[in-house]
C-alpha cells in the first residue's frame, strides 16, 4: 500500500531527525489518518518500509539512527586513508609546488 505524501507541511521539523529546513520537509499520512512531518530522506525510508506507522513515536522507532556509532577510521580503510591524505592541509610538500 503506498504511503500518501501531502504538499502542505504542518510541522516545523522532521519528527525523526529534527531537521528544520522547510525545503526538505513533507507531511506523510500515517495509518489511521494521523499526519507526521518528515525530511525527504526519512519520507523515502517511510515510503519504502514494509511496516506501517501509526504515530510519530513509531516513525522515530522505525526510522531512527540505525548505523553503528563506532569510529571506523582506525580500522585500516585504505580508501579512507587516501581521501584523508588527499584533503589534508599539508598534502603538498614544498618541493612539489610549481615554480611560478
C-alpha positions as CSV (number, residue, x, y, z in Angstrom):
1,X,0.0,0.0,0.0
2,X,1.6,3.4,-1.0
3,X,2.3,6.0,1.7
4,X,0.5,9.2,0.8
5,X,2.5,12.4,1.0
6,X,0.9,15.8,1.1
7,X,2.2,19.1,-0.4
8,X,1.5,21.1,2.8
9,X,3.8,20.8,5.7
10,X,2.2,21.2,9.2
11,X,5.2,20.5,11.4
12,X,8.3,22.7,11.6
13,X,10.8,19.9,11.8
14,X,11.3,16.2,10.9
15,X,9.9,14.1,13.7
16,X,12.7,11.6,13.3
17,X,15.9,13.6,12.9
18,X,14.8,17.2,13.8
19,X,15.9,18.9,10.6
20,X,14.2,22.3,10.2
21,X,14.9,23.2,6.6
22,X,11.4,23.7,5.3
23,X,12.6,23.0,1.7
24,X,13.2,19.4,2.6
25,X,10.1,18.7,4.8
26,X,6.9,16.9,3.7
27,X,3.9,15.6,5.6
28,X,3.0,12.0,5.4
29,X,-0.3,10.4,6.3
30,X,0.0,7.5,8.7
31,X,-2.3,4.6,9.4
32,X,-5.5,5.9,10.9
33,X,-5.1,9.3,9.3
34,X,-2.6,10.9,11.6
35,X,0.0,13.2,10.0
36,X,3.7,13.4,10.6
37,X,6.3,15.7,9.2
38,X,9.4,14.1,7.8
39,X,12.5,15.3,5.9
40,X,12.9,13.9,2.4
41,X,15.3,11.1,3.4
42,X,13.0,9.8,6.2
43,X,9.9,10.2,3.9
44,X,11.7,8.0,1.4
45,X,12.6,5.4,4.1
46,X,9.0,5.5,5.3
47,X,7.6,5.0,1.8
48,X,9.9,2.0,1.2
49,X,9.3,0.5,4.6
50,X,7.3,-2.7,4.7
51,X,6.0,-1.7,8.2
52,X,3.3,0.9,8.6
53,X,3.5,3.5,11.4
54,X,0.5,4.8,13.4
55,X,2.3,7.7,15.2
56,X,5.4,9.9,15.2
57,X,6.8,7.8,18.0
58,X,6.6,4.7,15.9
59,X,8.2,6.5,13.0
60,X,11.1,7.5,15.3
61,X,11.5,3.9,16.4
62,X,11.3,2.5,12.9
63,X,13.4,5.1,11.1
64,X,15.8,6.4,13.8
65,X,19.5,6.1,13.7
66,X,20.4,2.5,12.7
67,X,24.1,2.9,12.0
68,X,26.7,1.8,14.4
69,X,28.2,4.8,16.0
70,X,31.7,3.4,16.4
71,X,34.5,5.3,14.8
72,X,35.7,3.2,11.8
73,X,38.6,5.4,10.7
74,X,41.2,3.3,12.6
75,X,40.2,0.0,11.0
76,X,42.6,0.2,8.1
77,X,40.3,1.6,5.4
78,X,42.7,2.2,2.5
79,X,40.3,4.4,0.6
80,X,39.5,6.5,3.7
81,X,43.2,6.9,4.4
82,X,43.8,8.0,0.8
83,X,41.0,10.5,1.0
84,X,42.2,11.9,4.3
85,X,45.7,12.3,2.9
86,X,44.4,13.9,-0.3
87,X,42.4,16.5,1.5
88,X,44.6,17.3,4.5
89,X,46.0,20.8,4.7
90,X,49.7,19.7,4.4
91,X,49.3,17.4,1.4
92,X,51.8,19.3,-0.7
93,X,55.4,19.2,0.1
94,X,57.4,22.3,-0.7
95,X,59.4,20.6,-3.5
96,X,56.2,19.6,-5.3
97,X,54.9,23.1,-5.7
98,X,55.2,24.5,-9.2
99,X,57.6,27.4,-9.6
100,X,55.9,30.4,-10.9
